Amino acid sequence: MAFRTPSTTDTSSQDNAIRGTNDDAVTSKLSAVNTGYINDIFVKYFVKRPSKRPPIINRGSYVRNTGLDILITKFLEVGGEKLKKQIVSLGAGSDTRYFHFKNTLRKFHKYFEIDFPEITSKKVAIILRNKDLSHLIGTKMQIGKGGTEIYAPDYCLISGDLREWEDNLVPRLEEHGFNRSIPTLFLSECVLIYMDPIDSNKIVQWVGDNMKVAMFIVFEQILPNDPFGSVMLQNLRAVNIELRGIYAYPDLQSQKDRYLRRGWTHAEAVDINEIHDRHIDSNELSRISKLEFLDELEEWRLLATHYCIAWAYTVKDAKDKSLFDHVKFVNYERTENLSYLTYV
């Protein structure tokens, strides 16, 4: 499939619209936190005007966050605490995982975040204003590039454009301690899908070619061609947001093939329905069902079918393959009626 090359005007206006999705995402997460779905004591610092989201959005934020945290936590457990590991969050926005993991004593060697300078400058300012955040980074924190970047022993916030991955961002990462030889997790939450596949594929290819041991986790939309998917895309276009990658990777199999066709060792992909129904403990489902009434079951099912989490790993040495055997979701046997868990 051919992909239209946007003009400079198109790119600039759409970049602005994409940057605006950060505010929506973090506001939705705070709504889920305030309603009791998620435990995150740091997200409040990144929201100026909190807004209560509908139950269906809160449920989606919960499953998204829980599913990603399950896999990320299992990655951090790979090889035990003695094995150095690093995380690179692509288009990190106002994500608070570094602070949450640091506060809960999750061990990692270094946590890198990358985003547009318009986003990172706001994050730097928020961190400097709030001691709960700056204290976790530590006293060795340094500010760079006109207040758009942070450098610290275990945290690095870098400003840049992911479309300039190899020429610009890789050298910047390595300048601040990025290590190609240790296990590395690359995280993308609705980021690669905004990019032209030519650009996003370059990142996946570079990681596969240059990292000794690496894992990729993505959360993004799928199924653009059915009625619900078509409406979803129309709604996004109405606010000048184009999912440039969705037709290249429109379903679960193609999400896996993104990595397998580039020589990665293993790949998996599941939609949000499956994570909700099979991979979250029944006690948790029962707990969140009591938080608020969800009467949009059919809409929830449709929405959850159109989002997925995909993950893949690549290893250069076959003996390292066993490191990732447990980085997957647990399958829970259900004896309960899931409709009951959804509607209580």
C-alpha positions as CSV (number, residue, x, y, z in Angstrom):
1,M,0.0,0.0,0.0
2,A,1.2,3.5,-0.8
3,F,1.1,6.2,1.8
4,R,0.5,9.9,1.1
5,T,3.5,12.1,1.9
6,P,2.0,15.0,3.9
7,S,2.9,18.6,3.1
8,T,4.8,20.7,5.6
9,T,1.6,22.5,6.5
10,D,-0.2,19.2,6.9
11,T,2.5,17.8,9.1
12,S,2.8,20.9,11.3
13,S,-1.0,21.2,12.0
14,Q,-1.3,17.5,12.6
15,D,1.7,17.5,14.9
16,N,-0.1,20.1,17.0
17,A,-3.3,18.0,17.1
18,I,-1.3,14.9,18.1
19,R,0.4,16.8,20.9
20,G,-3.1,17.7,22.1
21,T,-3.9,14.1,22.6
22,N,-1.5,14.0,25.5
23,D,-3.8,16.2,27.5
24,D,-6.8,14.1,26.8
25,A,-5.0,10.9,27.7
26,V,-3.7,12.1,31.0
27,T,-7.1,13.6,31.9
28,S,-8.7,10.3,31.2
29,K,-6.1,8.5,33.4
30,L,-6.7,10.9,36.3
31,S,-10.5,10.3,35.9
32,A,-9.8,6.6,36.3
33,V,-7.5,7.3,39.3
34,N,-10.1,9.5,41.0
35,T,-12.9,6.9,40.5
36,G,-10.8,4.2,42.1
37,Y,-9.7,2.1,39.1
38,I,-6.0,2.9,39.1
39,N,-3.5,3.7,41.8
40,D,-1.3,6.6,40.7
41,I,-0.5,9.4,43.1
42,F,1.5,11.4,40.5
43,V,-0.8,11.9,37.6
44,K,-2.7,14.7,39.3
45,Y,0.3,17.0,38.9
46,F,-0.1,16.8,35.1
47,V,-3.7,17.8,34.8
48,K,-4.8,21.4,35.1
49,R,-8.6,20.8,34.8
50,P,-9.7,17.4,36.0
51,S,-12.8,16.0,34.3
52,K,-14.9,13.0,35.1
53,R,-15.0,10.6,32.1
54,P,-17.9,8.2,31.4
55,P,-17.6,4.7,32.8
56,I,-16.7,3.1,29.4
57,I,-13.7,5.4,29.2
58,N,-12.6,4.7,32.8
59,R,-12.9,1.0,32.1
60,G,-10.8,1.4,29.0
61,S,-8.1,3.4,30.8
62,Y,-8.0,0.8,33.5
63,V,-7.5,-2.2,31.1
64,R,-5.0,-0.3,29.0
65,N,-2.9,0.7,32.1
66,T,-3.2,-2.7,33.8
67,G,-2.3,-4.6,30.7
68,L,0.7,-2.5,29.9
69,D,1.9,-2.6,33.5
70,I,1.7,-6.4,33.7
71,L,4.0,-6.8,30.7
72,I,6.4,-3.9,31.8
73,T,6.7,-5.3,35.3
74,K,7.4,-8.8,33.9
75,F,10.1,-7.3,31.7
76,L,11.7,-5.6,34.8
77,E,11.7,-9.0,36.5
78,V,13.7,-10.6,33.6
79,G,17.0,-12.0,34.9
80,G,16.4,-10.7,38.4
81,E,17.5,-7.3,39.9
82,K,21.2,-8.0,39.2
83,L,20.6,-7.8,35.4
84,K,20.7,-4.2,34.2
85,K,17.7,-3.2,32.1
86,Q,16.6,0.1,30.6
87,I,13.3,1.4,29.2
88,V,12.8,3.9,26.3
89,S,9.3,5.5,26.3
90,L,8.6,6.8,22.8
91,G,6.3,9.8,22.8
92,A,6.0,9.6,26.6
93,G,4.0,12.8,27.1
94,S,2.8,13.1,30.7
95,D,3.3,9.4,31.5
96,T,4.1,8.8,35.2
97,R,5.5,5.3,35.1
98,Y,9.0,6.3,36.0
99,F,7.8,7.9,39.2
100,H,5.4,5.1,40.0
101,F,8.0,2.4,39.5
102,K,10.6,4.4,41.4
103,N,8.2,5.0,44.3
104,T,7.3,1.3,44.4
105,L,11.0,0.3,44.3
106,R,10.8,-1.4,40.9
107,K,14.5,-1.8,39.7
108,F,15.7,-0.5,36.4
109,H,19.1,0.8,35.2
110,K,17.8,3.8,33.4
111,Y,14.4,5.2,32.1
112,F,14.5,7.3,29.0
113,E,11.5,9.4,27.7
114,I,11.3,11.1,24.4
115,D,8.7,13.6,23.1
116,F,8.3,16.9,21.2
117,P,10.0,19.8,23.0
118,E,6.6,21.5,23.4
119,I,5.6,18.5,25.6
120,T,8.9,18.0,27.4
121,S,9.2,21.6,28.4
122,K,5.9,21.4,30.2
123,K,6.9,18.2,31.9
124,V,10.2,19.7,33.1
125,A,8.3,22.7,34.5
126,I,5.8,20.4,36.4
127,I,8.6,18.3,37.8
128,L,10.5,21.3,39.0
129,R,7.4,22.7,40.7
130,N,6.5,19.5,42.6
131,K,8.9,18.1,45.1
132,D,7.1,14.7,45.1
133,L,8.4,14.3,41.5
134,S,11.8,16.0,41.7
135,H,12.7,14.2,44.9
136,L,12.3,10.8,43.2
137,I,14.7,11.9,40.4
138,G,17.2,13.0,43.0
139,T,19.6,15.8,43.7
140,K,21.9,15.0,40.7
141,M,19.1,16.1,38.2
142,Q,20.3,18.6,35.5
143,I,18.2,20.6,33.2
144,G,19.3,21.1,29.5
145,K,18.4,22.4,26.1
146,G,16.6,25.5,27.4
147,G,14.4,23.8,29.9
148,T,13.2,21.0,27.6
149,E,15.3,18.1,28.9
150,I,16.3,16.4,32.2
151,Y,19.4,14.3,32.8
152,A,19.8,12.2,36.0
153,P,21.5,8.9,36.9
154,D,18.4,6.8,36.3
155,Y,16.2,9.1,34.3
156,C,16.6,11.0,31.1
157,L,13.9,13.2,29.3
158,I,14.9,14.0,25.8
159,S,13.2,16.4,23.3
160,G,13.0,15.4,19.7
161,D,11.1,14.1,16.7
162,L,10.8,10.3,16.4
163,R,10.9,10.8,12.6
164,E,14.6,11.6,13.1
165,W,15.3,8.5,15.1
166,E,18.7,7.2,13.8
167,D,20.2,10.5,12.8
168,N,19.2,12.6,15.9
169,L,17.7,10.6,18.7
170,V,20.0,7.6,18.9
171,P,23.1,9.8,19.3
172,R,21.3,11.8,22.0
173,L,20.3,8.7,23.8
174,E,23.8,7.3,23.7
175,E,25.2,10.6,24.9
176,H,23.2,10.2,28.1
177,G,23.9,6.6,28.9
178,F,21.8,4.5,26.5
179,N,23.4,1.0,26.3
180,R,22.8,-1.2,23.2
181,S,24.1,-4.3,25.0
182,I,21.6,-4.6,27.9
183,P,18.0,-5.7,27.8
184,T,15.9,-2.8,26.6
185,L,12.1,-2.2,26.5
186,F,10.7,0.2,23.9
187,L,7.3,1.4,24.8
188,S,4.8,3.1,22.5
189,E,1.3,4.1,23.6
190,C,-0.6,5.4,20.6
191,V,2.6,6.8,19.2
192,L,3.9,4.7,16.3
193,I,0.4,4.7,14.8
194,Y,0.5,8.5,14.3
195,M,3.6,8.2,12.2
196,D,4.0,7.3,8.6
197,P,4.9,3.6,8.5
198,I,8.1,4.4,6.6
199,D,9.3,6.3,9.7
200,S,7.9,4.0,12.4
201,N,9.3,0.9,10.6
202,K,12.7,2.5,10.7
203,I,12.6,2.5,14.5
204,V,11.5,-1.2,14.7
205,Q,14.1,-2.2,12.1
206,W,16.9,-0.2,13.9
207,V,16.1,-1.9,17.2
208,G,16.1,-5.3,15.7
209,D,19.4,-4.7,13.9
210,N,21.3,-2.9,16.7
211,M,20.1,-4.2,20.1
212,K,21.5,-7.4,21.6
213,V,18.3,-8.1,23.6
214,A,15.2,-5.9,23.2
215,M,11.5,-5.9,23.6
216,F,8.8,-3.7,22.1
217,I,5.3,-3.1,23.6
218,V,2.7,-1.0,21.7
219,F,-0.9,0.0,22.5
220,E,-2.8,1.3,19.5
221,Q,-6.0,1.1,17.4
222,I,-6.9,-1.6,14.9
223,L,-9.7,-2.6,12.6
224,P,-10.2,0.5,10.5
225,N,-12.3,-1.0,7.8
226,D,-15.5,-2.1,9.7
227,P,-18.3,0.3,10.5
228,F,-17.1,1.1,14.0
229,G,-13.5,1.6,12.8
230,S,-14.6,3.9,10.0
231,V,-16.5,6.1,12.4
232,M,-13.6,6.1,14.8
233,L,-11.3,7.4,12.0
234,Q,-13.8,10.0,10.8
235,N,-14.1,11.4,14.4
236,L,-10.3,11.6,14.6
237,R,-10.0,13.3,11.2
238,A,-12.6,15.8,12.3
239,V,-10.1,17.1,14.9
240,N,-7.2,16.9,12.4
241,I,-5.8,13.6,13.7
242,E,-4.7,11.0,11.2
243,L,-3.8,7.4,12.2
244,R,-1.1,7.1,9.5
245,G,-0.1,3.6,10.5
246,I,-3.5,1.9,11.0
247,Y,-3.8,0.6,7.4
248,A,-0.3,-0.9,7.5
249,Y,-1.1,-2.8,10.7
250,P,-4.9,-3.1,10.8
251,D,-5.4,-6.3,12.8
252,L,-3.7,-8.6,15.4
253,Q,-1.8,-10.7,12.8
254,S,-0.3,-7.7,11.1
255,Q,0.6,-6.3,14.4
256,K,2.7,-9.4,15.0
257,D,4.0,-9.4,11.5
258,R,5.4,-5.9,12.0
259,Y,8.2,-7.6,14.0
260,L,8.3,-11.1,12.6
261,R,8.9,-10.0,9.1
262,R,11.9,-8.0,10.3
263,G,13.5,-11.0,11.9
264,W,12.3,-10.5,15.5
265,T,12.3,-13.7,17.6
266,H,8.7,-13.7,18.8
267,A,5.6,-11.6,18.8
268,E,2.1,-11.6,20.2
269,A,-0.9,-9.3,20.0
270,V,-4.3,-9.3,21.8
271,D,-7.2,-6.9,21.9
272,I,-8.5,-5.2,24.9
273,N,-11.5,-7.5,25.2
274,E,-9.2,-10.5,25.6
275,I,-7.1,-8.7,28.2
276,H,-10.3,-7.8,30.2
277,D,-11.9,-11.2,29.9
278,R,-9.0,-13.6,30.2
279,H,-5.9,-11.8,31.6
280,I,-7.1,-9.8,34.6
281,D,-7.8,-11.6,37.9
282,S,-11.4,-12.1,38.7
283,N,-11.0,-10.3,42.1
284,E,-9.9,-7.2,40.2
285,L,-12.8,-7.4,37.8
286,S,-15.2,-7.8,40.7
287,R,-13.6,-4.8,42.4
288,I,-13.8,-2.4,39.5
289,S,-17.4,-3.5,38.7
290,K,-18.4,-2.0,42.0
291,L,-16.9,1.4,41.3
292,E,-19.6,2.6,38.9
293,F,-22.5,1.3,36.7
294,L,-21.6,0.4,33.2
295,D,-24.6,-0.1,31.0
296,E,-22.9,0.2,27.6
297,L,-21.9,-3.4,27.2
298,E,-22.2,-3.6,23.4
299,E,-20.4,-0.3,22.9
300,W,-17.7,-1.5,25.4
301,R,-17.2,-4.7,23.4
302,L,-16.9,-2.7,20.1
303,L,-14.5,-0.2,21.6
304,A,-12.3,-2.8,23.2
305,T,-12.1,-4.8,20.0
306,H,-10.6,-1.8,18.2
307,Y,-7.6,-1.4,20.5
308,C,-4.8,-3.8,21.1
309,I,-1.6,-4.5,23.0
310,A,1.2,-6.1,20.9
311,W,4.6,-7.1,22.2
312,A,7.7,-8.7,20.6
313,Y,11.2,-9.5,21.6
314,T,14.4,-10.0,19.7
315,V,17.6,-11.8,20.9
316,K,20.9,-12.2,19.1
317,D,22.0,-15.2,21.3
318,A,19.6,-18.1,21.5
319,K,20.4,-18.7,25.2
320,D,18.8,-15.3,26.0
321,K,15.4,-16.4,24.6
322,S,14.5,-18.0,27.9
323,L,14.7,-14.6,29.5
324,F,11.4,-13.6,27.9
325,D,9.4,-16.8,28.3
326,H,7.4,-15.4,31.2
327,V,6.8,-12.0,29.7
328,K,3.2,-12.7,28.8
329,F,-0.3,-12.5,30.2
330,V,-1.6,-15.2,32.6
331,N,-4.7,-17.0,31.4
332,Y,-7.4,-17.0,34.2
333,E,-10.0,-19.7,34.2
334,R,-13.4,-18.1,34.6
335,T,-16.2,-19.6,36.5
336,E,-18.0,-16.3,36.9
337,N,-20.4,-14.8,34.4
338,L,-18.5,-11.9,32.8
339,S,-21.7,-10.0,32.2
340,Y,-22.2,-9.9,35.9
341,L,-18.7,-8.6,36.4
342,T,-19.4,-5.9,33.9
343,Y,-22.7,-4.8,35.1
344,V,-22.6,-4.9,38.9
